[in-house]
Structures are given as C-alpha cells and as structure tokens.
C-alpha cells in the first residue's frame, strides 16, 4: 500500500475520525510519520495532507494540544513543500496571505 493510498483512505473516513479525540491523536501521529517519509513526494501529497489537517482542526472534539500539533504539522508541510519547490527551481510564492 502506498502513502498516497493511505492518505486517500484517511480522506474518505475523516468524518468518523473527527468524532473521537483519541482517533484524532492517532491520526496526528500517523501524519507526523508520513510527513517524515515523503520528502520527494511532498508536492503531490501536500494538498491531501493539508485537507486532513484542516478537517481534524475543525472537529468539535479536537483539544487545544491537538490544535497546536496540527498547526505545527501544517507548518511542516508548508516548509517541506517550499523546500521541494526551491530544489526544483520554482520561486517562492510571495503572494500568499495577500
């Protein structure tokens, strides 16, 4: 099973995950491990990861600590994406946040 398949599966069951704080914690742990493995695939997989992070962040059962972890994961994905883009010679997006 590929990482893309795992992320697609998480995307399909995200509504069931967001109802449980312990499931959110498990998903955060899984995403942390996945992000550490996908340096070369980050540009392809970042949107799916960010969608999962957003869904978990919007859950009514997410704790303050989990929100902090999700925010850190989001920043990690952004940094990895920017690094991959720089390695590929793509200039940084200076319009973000405008």
WONOR-V521308 format. One record per helix or strand of 2 or more residues. SS is the DSSP state (a for helix, b for strand). FROM is the first residue (numbers start at 1). TO is the last residue. Records with the same first field share a line. If there is no record, write none. Layout:
SS->FROM-TO / FROM-TO
This chain:
a->3-17 / 21-37 / 39-57 / 64-87
